[in-house]
């Protein structure tokens, strides 16, 4: 069994073990699976994910990279979706619903200019932003300084 280690939030550079854990988590592995694969305890991975702003920022960056690829693939479908929508408007019901859903997924139904599909609900990629705030219900809220420790960990 891997030994438990305390999260190190003083390091600005992630170790190879931490980078490997990020890669595993971003593809859907659980904390336990990632921990076993990199040779640390589940609690260590959980600690990195919950208390280390540099680990969290790296994880969010990787998620953003992967999501960006998916968004690009969706955008590539837009011309076909628009063509189907145009055809359905003239010919009747059928695949128009799919076309509209693709347009929604691409973000073309958004009314707010500050909403971007490629970064929606992923979280910040800057450790300083993670230290200074907390992610809640799709928005990043700033915490009062009195609730932050010196290293940026939220005190309980």
Secondary structure, 3 states (H helix, E strand, C coil): CCCCCCCCCCCCCCCHHHHHHHHHHHCCCCHHHHHHHHCCCHHHHHHHHHHCHHHHHHHHHHHHHHHHHHHHHHHHHHHHHHHHHHHHHHHCCCCHHHHHHHHHHCCCCCCCCCCCHHHCCCCCCCHHHHHCEEEECCEEEECCHHHECCCCCECC
